[in-house]
Amino acid sequence: MSTRTLPLLFINLGGEMLYILDQRLRAQNIPADKAKKVSTVPAWIEEDRKRVMNDIITTMFNKKFLEELFKPQELYSKKALRTVFDRLAHASIMRLNQASMDKLYDLMTMAFKYQVLLCPRPKDILLVSFNHMDAIKDFVKDTPSILSQVDETYQQLIEMYTPLSNGEFQLIRQTLLIFFQDMHIRVSIFLKDKVQNSNGRFVLPTNGPVPRGTQIPGMIRIFSCSGEELTRLQFNNGGNYSSALREGSFEMFGNRVTKLGTNMYSVSRPVETHMSGTSKSSAQHTKVNAAPNPLAKEELNLLARLMGGLEVQKPGSTDTGFRVNLFATDEEEEEALISRPNELSYGVISIQATKDQQANAELTKIMGEFTESGDPSSSASSKGDDLLAMMDGL
């Protein structure tokens, strides 16, 4: 497991979240002059969309938060990461209910999983990250103070990751795939494009350009002990491959060449998510198979520090929390909420972890009691639920 994976995972998932929210906010947007004619129902206008995007990006690139994020560390549990994005999504006046938050997280994770699988080389994960960073910069191009925050993180990414070897990037890729391996959520865009099967698994292409630095498969060369080529054998590679494209730029400004990590929602089309049969079956057995995590205390201490670094603005007395629906209708949202497996649903989290030491002490106390009890019947899943409930009261 690579200890350098967490920043890339967070930034790429965060970029996908911003793509989705921007698309939904634009879809629910109405002109300001018409908004005044709407009665008591809050209406989204362009200023609201910009405010939401700016607030989330400001929180996402909070300096104290990123200092903790960029420290070498193991990836922590899916539930802990989900908690961070619950907090991040509600860093402004926007509000998502449980079903919409579930759908948002499903879209984020499946999109980035697909991008990781399609990267020709492990190092291209960094180009995918830069595509997300380029888009985030474009979201805040008219706000210099936020743009400087993003640029600072951009430079940090370049300094940390460009010197890494191919082997280190391969370890990062392996760590990401281990994190995503049990996620098989069907997404309508992928299904319509026929890059995902009905069981939620992706279809990898057998055509297109080969990775940079490699040749088109189809020939075997046999050499002697002295290095002299003796013979060549050709074979059918089973695909339709072409020569490698030029390498993308790893600088702050440049052509990334790859389209992976760009906004696939720029063309308006409905996006739905569905649990595949495999995922439902797996979810039903989550609590049965879950075992206490021996690193739970360290993981939760880290989560407390991360939560403390996120400064969420509380809406003022004159502000109204605007609700965003990621479904076509309210009825679809309610149906999804009812049909979704309980093990995969998380309530909307509102955490005020402004005192790092207090949060650390509380989490350490709870997890200390958990790990010292030695009760084999206690599951990590149930303790995670207790943690979320406790955090809700901070």
TILUMLUM-851774 format. One line per 10 residues: number of its first residue (from 1); for each residue x, y, z of C-alpha. Coordinates in pm, whole numbers, plus 50000, padded with zeros to 5 digits. Each point is the difference from the previous one (the first is absolute). Last residue first. Layout:
! residues N
NUM = X Y Z; ...;
//
This chain:
! residues 394
394 = 48034 51793 51805; 49658 49834 50005; 50010 49854 49650; 50345 49868 50081; 49852 49771 50265; 49744 49855 49756; 50270 49949 49737; 50221 49821 50252; 49716 49777 50119; 49932 49899 49638;
384 = 50369 49920 49955; 49984 49786 50313; 49719 49802 49838; 50203 49940 49684; 50322 49914 50181; 49816 49712 50164; 49978 49902 50365; 49939 49626 50038; 50368 49932 50054; 50000 50204 50324;
374 = 50360 50087 50067; 49892 50289 50226; 50332 50178 49959; 49937 50097 49637; 49654 50144 50066; 50082 50180 50325; 50298 50161 49832; 49783 50081 49698; 49763 50204 50214; 50274 50173 50199;
364 = 50211 50069 49692; 49701 50154 49820; 49916 50226 50295; 50361 50109 50050; 50056 50066 49630; 49682 50207 49976; 50105 50204 50304; 50348 50052 49861; 49878 50106 49656; 49746 50252 50119;
354 = 49802 50118 49696; 49830 49668 49936; 49658 50144 49914; 49858 49706 49809; 49674 49995 49809; 49972 49658 49836; 49710 49915 49771; 49912 49641 50080; 50198 49717 49853; 49865 49719 49786;
344 = 50198 49698 49882; 49911 49762 50282; 49637 50110 49985; 49961 49865 49648; 49834 50258 49770; 49635 49932 49912; 49840 50263 50225; 50241 50283 49920; 49988 49917 49630; 49621 50023 50005;
334 = 50016 50337 50176; 50242 50136 49739; 49790 49867 49715; 49692 50172 50147; 50190 50328 50040; 50065 49999 49625; 50293 49969 49759; 50241 49896 50275; 50303 50188 50130; 49778 50231 50205;
324 = 50154 50315 50142; 49854 50174 50305; 50087 50361 50075; 50070 50086 50362; 49852 50345 50053; 50211 50293 50104; 49875 50294 50211; 50108 49850 50333; 50339 49923 49859; 50095 49667 49853;
314 = 50282 49837 50194; 50328 50000 49811; 50188 49673 50019; 50362 50016 50107; 50154 49665 49920; 50322 49951 50192; 49823 49853 50302; 49848 49731 49781; 50344 49900 49876; 50135 49989 50354;
304 = 49706 49790 50116; 50042 49768 49701; 50363 49945 50091; 49905 49907 50355; 49735 49773 49851; 50254 49814 49789; 50246 49968 50288; 49730 49850 50223; 49869 49767 49728; 50340 49852 49916;
294 = 49910 49655 50135; 49674 50013 49798; 49730 49794 50167; 49861 49735 49763; 49723 50031 49740; 49872 49675 49852; 49652 50002 50151; 49959 50377 49977; 50083 50010 49630; 49794 49696 49905;
284 = 49701 50186 49860; 50232 50244 49824; 50168 49722 49805; 49669 49871 49874; 49893 50348 49899; 50334 50061 49827; 49977 49678 49802; 49642 50072 49894; 50100 50340 49864; 49892 50313 50185;
274 = 49872 50263 49762; 50119 50349 49911; 49837 50248 49765; 50141 50282 49791; 49780 50208 49775; 50167 50175 49706; 50147 50349 49957; 50333 50001 49824; 50253 50150 50246; 49928 49701 50224;
264 = 50313 49808 49891; 50222 50272 50151; 50366 49913 49946; 50176 49737 50208; 50094 49777 49708; 50028 50212 49685; 50368 49915 49956; 50224 50248 49814; 50082 50187 50327; 50081 50316 49802;
254 = 50188 50250 50214; 50001 50234 50297; 50089 49869 50345; 50261 49768 49849; 49955 49624 49954; 49922 50039 49630; 49855 49704 49815; 50218 49757 49809; 49946 49968 49626; 49754 49732 49898;
244 = 50108 49638 49980; 49968 49812 49671; 49673 49829 49919; 49822 49690 50125; 49713 49804 49846; 49969 49692 50215; 50049 49623 50010; 50379 50023 49994; 50031 49759 49706; 50352 49857 49995;
234 = 50334 50069 49831; 50323 49813 50065; 50343 50152 49953; 50337 49825 49994; 50358 50006 50121; 50057 50349 50135; 50352 50025 50141; 50020 50073 50372; 50300 49781 50073; 49783 49732 50159;
224 = 49792 49987 49682; 49682 50197 49945; 49643 49904 49910; 49761 50276 49899; 49624 49950 50039; 49766 50226 49800; 49637 50100 50027; 49978 50266 50270; 50029 50367 49895; 50311 50139 50164;
214 = 50051 50157 50341; 50152 50327 50123; 49667 50181 50030; 49715 49757 50055; 49828 49851 49691; 49756 50210 49799; 49649 49869 49933; 49851 49653 50009; 49920 49718 50238; 49788 50216 50232;
204 = 49929 49911 50365; 49635 49929 50080; 49915 50112 50352; 49815 49794 50259; 49660 50112 50128; 49821 49668 49944; 49817 50145 49697; 50334 50057 49829; 50180 50333 49977; 50174 50163 49701;
194 = 49690 49968 49785; 49964 50378 49955; 49643 49969 50129; 50117 49794 50298; 50279 50243 50084; 49766 50300 49990; 49731 49810 50194; 50227 49910 50292; 49995 49650 50150; 50168 49978 50340;
184 = 50263 49726 50028; 50221 50106 50294; 50181 49706 50159; 50338 50066 49830; 50009 50377 50049; 50247 50021 50293; 50208 49712 49862; 50006 50181 49664; 50128 50317 50168; 50280 49816 50181;
174 = 50104 49826 49679; 50018 50333 49818; 50212 50150 50276; 50231 49696 49990; 50033 50038 49622; 50083 50367 50053; 50282 49899 50234; 50132 49749 49746; 49995 50259 49722; 50222 50223 50213;
164 = 49885 50310 50189; 50158 50340 49918; 49672 50138 49855; 49799 49914 50313; 50099 50225 50291; 50118 50315 49823; 49720 49995 49742; 49732 49935 50263; 50132 50284 50219; 49994 50235 49703;
154 = 49634 49916 49937; 49924 50047 50371; 50137 50353 49985; 49814 50066 49677; 49672 49894 50162; 50047 50238 50292; 50100 50279 49760; 49680 49944 49805; 49797 50043 50318; 50141 50350 50057;
144 = 49985 50089 49630; 49626 49933 49956; 49911 50028 49630; 50189 49683 49900; 49819 49805 50272; 49831 49729 49789; 50286 50008 49748; 50249 49912 50272; 49784 49699 50089; 50006 49890 49636;
134 = 50380 50019 49985; 50022 49808 50330; 49781 49719 49864; 50213 49978 49686; 50310 50005 50223; 49868 49700 50194; 49948 49806 49675; 50356 50094 49901; 50120 49862 50336; 49815 49675 49938;
124 = 50203 49990 49676; 50295 49873 50206; 49833 49658 50028; 50010 49972 49620; 49717 49965 49748; 49749 50139 50256; 49669 49827 49924; 49958 49826 50336; 50082 50319 50192; 49745 50197 49797;
114 = 49728 49741 50058; 50065 50006 50375; 49982 50380 49989; 49655 49993 49842; 49876 49721 50226; 50105 50185 50315; 49848 50335 49913; 49675 49859 49861; 49943 49785 50308; 50081 50293 50231;
104 = 49741 50221 49831; 49740 49722 50006; 50044 49945 50374; 49983 50377 50059; 49679 50015 49797; 49845 49718 50201; 50103 50149 50337; 49877 50354 49938; 50221 50262 49844; 50029 50359 50124;
94 = 50168 50297 49832; 50073 50311 50208; 50370 49916 50014; 50236 49738 50146; 49733 49731 49967; 50180 49804 49727; 50324 50016 50201; 49849 49848 50314; 49849 49711 49810; 50332 49974 49814;
84 = 50194 49956 50325; 49745 49747 50130; 50036 49795 49680; 50373 49977 50064; 49935 49861 50348; 49745 49753 49864; 50232 49881 49725; 50265 49918 50259; 50341 50160 50026; 50271 50027 49738;
74 = 50344 49971 50156; 50199 50310 50083; 50272 50231 49869; 49892 50357 50095; 49824 50173 49711; 49655 49988 50161; 50109 50153 50331; 50151 50303 49828; 49701 50002 49766; 49758 50062 50287;
64 = 50208 50282 50141; 50021 50169 49661; 49629 49973 49913; 49984 49879 49641; 49671 49810 50032; 49848 50271 50217; 50070 50272 49744; 49885 49767 49723; 49672 49933 50180; 49935 50368 50071;
54 = 50087 50110 49646; 49775 49737 49840; 49708 50086 50228; 50044 50374 49946; 50022 49961 49624; 49679 49798 49994; 49821 50249 50225; 50105 50291 49778; 49862 49814 49695; 49655 49969 50158;
44 = 49850 49713 50192; 49647 50047 50127; 49873 49998 50358; 49623 49923 50010; 49806 50286 50158; 49842 50135 49681; 50198 49995 49676; 49976 50336 49825; 50340 50113 50128; 50157 49687 49852;
34 = 49882 50106 49655; 50221 50308 50008; 50293 49798 50133; 49989 49749 49715; 49938 49637 50105; 50258 49737 50100; 49896 49642 50070; 50201 49856 49709; 50290 50236 50074; 50009 49881 50360;
24 = 49986 49638 49885; 50291 50041 49757; 50211 50193 50252; 49928 49740 50265; 50110 49716 49773; 50322 50164 49882; 50085 50110 50356; 49960 49645 50131; 50226 49870 49723; 50270 50248 50103;
14 = 49965 49898 50364; 50041 49634 49906; 50316 50092 49810; 50136 50222 50277; 49926 49752 50281; 50142 49694 49824; 50312 50187 49892; 50061 50133 50352; 49940 49652 50154; 50238 49800 49778;
4 = 50342 50095 50138; 50025 49732 50271; 49994 49725 49736; 49867 49659 50096;
//
